[in-house]
Amino acid sequence: MTRGFGTEFERLRARQAGVLTLASAVGCAGRPAVRSRLASGRWRLVAVRVLVTQSGPLTDQQQLWVSVLAAGEGAALAGLTAARLGGLTGFGDRRVHVLIPGSRRLRHSPPGAAVHRSRLLEADVHPTLLPPRTRLARSLVDAAAWAGTERAARAILAAGVQQRLVTPAQLTQVLQRCQRVRHRALMRATLADVAGGAEALSELDFCDLVRGFGLPEPDRQFRREDSQGRRWLDAVWEWARLVVEIDGRWHMDAAAWWADMERDNELTINGYRVLRFPAFAVRDNPETVARQIEAALGQACGPGARPPAGSSGRITVKPGRRPE
């Protein structure tokens, strides 16, 4: 189907999964050849001035190329689209997110794509990956900014760190450059919590709970060595010998459940008390969770207890608000 068009055509076709702009196809194959193949159905137009060198349905990779090429010069995949290509899991969005330079305007958006604009784009486009896309840290910040809710924005940033794709420092660096991004204040606070050890969204909800109800700040993601090896505890008030663990859905697995009980037993033997809360309780019933933590901390504020510096030794829960 493409014999006689030369190595430049074949190279471009292979590089872009068979998706070409009309101008590049004409430049390589000539206008008569392109017109003939489009008329016969061997090739077909799939967007304004973008064609595919086949007659069958598009693959996922081809759809990404269509969106980028139809968006024009300087366009790059971005947001959740680019983040998923970089390894992010757990977030669904059927749209293809594309960034274009802020000075450009499109008469026709690529089919099925959400087009965004940015004046700070070129430096954040990955130099080698194809189709063109923003670097992972920028992709996650944009995805959070374009999220429909604040909770979704926080979840995206937390997941990027929890899945070991980026560091809080890398996200913070991007955020410092993007001064007018939506949800910016929320993202800064979220990254501060993530840098302090709260990675999962449930742990971020717990941060909100602690502050919203005026509880003393615990150490988060506290590392501990025991007979089972290295452990990471969600929240620890060492002065009160109190541990709080937030259980997500994976804790319902039988093996994980026993591992949790074994760890709790080790902590109890070593003089700690352990409170466990499911993630939905932290999110939906924060008052109950706060009151139980208050009671446990209050029991510790007796003879021999060492409350935080500056504390009167009496723990009082303030009226709080539900995490959003």
Buried (B, 14 or more C-beta within 10 A) or exposed (E): EBEEBEEEBEEBBEEBBBBBBBEBBBBBBEEEBBEEBBEEEEBBEBBBBBBBBBEEEBBEBBBBBBBBBBBBEBBBBBBBBBBBBBEBEEBEBEBBBBBBBEEEEBEEBBBEBBBBBBEBBEEBBBEEBBBBBBBBBBBBBBBBBBBEEBBBBBBBBBBBBBBEBBBBEBBBEBBEEBEEBEBBEBBEBBBEBBBBBBBBBBBBBBBBBBBBBBBBEBBBBBEBEEEEEEBEBBBBBEBBBBBBBBBBEEBEEEEEEEBBEEBBEBBEEEEBBBBBBBBEBBBEBBBEBBEBBBEBBBEBBEEEBEBEEEEEEEBEBEEBEEBE
